[in-house]
């Protein structure tokens, strides 16, 4: 499974890193894995699922 950094995930979704952090803080965005105090990774499958779910709306 491939994991992306916050910057990579933001670019892939077409949003800013700040927006992705806001989603994470508000528990609104795609699922993520926390590796340390400030290290987050996003699975490609979770990003695709998030995009597909929000494309329908």
C-alpha positions as CSV (number, residue, x, y, z in Angstrom):
1,X,0.0,0.0,0.0
2,X,1.3,3.4,-0.9
3,X,1.3,6.3,1.6
4,X,1.6,10.0,0.8
5,X,2.8,12.9,2.9
6,X,0.5,15.7,3.7
7,X,1.9,17.8,0.8
8,X,1.6,15.0,-1.7
9,X,-2.0,14.2,-0.5
10,X,-3.0,17.8,-0.7
11,X,-1.6,18.1,-4.3
12,X,-3.3,14.9,-5.3
13,X,-6.7,16.1,-3.9
14,X,-6.2,19.6,-5.4
15,X,-6.4,21.4,-2.0
16,X,-3.8,23.2,0.1
17,X,-1.9,21.6,2.9
18,X,-3.6,24.0,5.2
19,X,-7.0,22.8,4.1
20,X,-6.0,19.2,4.6
21,X,-4.7,20.0,8.1
22,X,-8.0,21.7,8.9
23,X,-9.9,18.7,7.8
24,X,-7.7,16.5,9.9
25,X,-8.3,18.7,13.0
26,X,-12.0,18.8,12.4
27,X,-12.1,15.0,11.6
28,X,-13.7,15.8,8.2
29,X,-11.0,14.7,5.7
30,X,-9.7,11.4,4.5
31,X,-8.4,8.8,6.9
32,X,-4.7,9.1,7.9
33,X,-2.1,7.3,9.9
34,X,-0.1,9.3,12.6
35,X,3.5,8.3,12.9
36,X,4.7,10.8,15.4
37,X,3.9,14.2,17.0
38,X,3.6,15.9,13.6
39,X,4.0,13.2,11.0
40,X,0.9,12.0,9.1
41,X,0.5,9.8,6.1
42,X,-2.4,9.1,3.8
43,X,-3.1,5.8,2.1
44,X,-3.8,6.2,-1.6
45,X,-6.9,4.0,-1.2
46,X,-8.3,6.3,1.5
47,X,-7.7,9.4,-0.7
48,X,-9.4,7.7,-3.6
49,X,-12.4,6.7,-1.4
50,X,-12.6,10.3,0.0
51,X,-12.5,11.8,-3.5
52,X,-15.1,9.4,-4.8
53,X,-17.4,10.0,-1.9
54,X,-17.3,13.8,-2.2
55,X,-17.5,13.7,-6.0
56,X,-21.0,12.3,-5.7
57,X,-22.2,15.3,-3.6
